[in-house]
Amino acid sequence: MLSQLGYGRRVYSQGLSLAESAEYDDELNDSVLDGVAIAGKRFDWMLGRLKVS
């Protein structure tokens, strides 16, 4: 069922190591990951500011 939904789909051969220079279909680039990390920190900060003691 998961393979029919597209989960677990590999675009590289099983048993081979991942190459840093290769780009895979389901891979996010570093700038997107950095943006998500920054957004998470800002969200945590905002939640901390909104807490009422």
C-alpha positions, -999 to +999 in steps of 0.1 A: +000+000+000+028+024+009+045+019-024+013+026-043+010+060-025+046+068-034+061+064+000+094+046+003+101+052-034+138+052-040+154+068-070+188+053-062+198+016-064+194-003-032+227-013-016+246+017-030+257+046-008+242+080-014+264+104-033+267+139-021+271+153-056+240+135-069+205+151-068+175+129-060+139+136-068+127+136-032+156+157-018+152+192-004+180+216-011+200+232+018+184+266+015+149+252+020+161+232+050+177+263+065+145+283+060+125+256+078+149+255+107+147+293+111+109+292+108+108+266+136+130+287+159+108+318+153+077+297+160+091+284+192+101+320+202+066+332+194+050+305+215+072+313+244+062+350+242+025+341+241+026+319+272+009+334+302+023+324+336 
